[in-house]
Amino acid sequence: MEATKITVETTINADKKKVWDYYTNPNHITKWNFADPSWHCPSAKNDLRVGGVYSARMEAKDGSFGFDFEATYKELVMGEKFTYQMGDREASVHFNNHAGKTEVVVTFDAEKINPVEMQKGGWQAILNNFKKYTEAN
């Protein structure tokens, strides 16, 4: 059975080069990669190449819960798009230039544990946090 695809997106008031850098650089990832202000991303690593691994630690600031997110790059066009594998699921991220602004479109396979709307809301919240961080810095 084919996985359900979920898409989240935002348009950021910044050029594509900056948006790509802020999305892929671990020094920036740790500043935005969480869905709620009660969480944080204390560490991230990104080996940005086909076969390379992206990993990030996400956890509640009070230490009550946390998890490691890890994915392996399957496709990469620097500055444009990438696809990575997360276990049996896949996600792709596209960066599109729109008159000096950058549209970021993330499409991912839904996991089977949580409701689709909950997953979409969580990924959208992280993307909104990314937009807020990128536009403020």
Secondary structure, DSSP 8 states (H G I E B T S, - for coil): ----EEEEEEEESS-HHHHHHHHH-HHHHHHH--SSTTEEEEEEEE--STT-EEEEEEEETTSS-EEEEEEEEEEEETTTEEEEEETTEEEEEEEEEETTEEEEEEEEE--SSS-HHHHHHHHHHHHHHHHHHHHH-
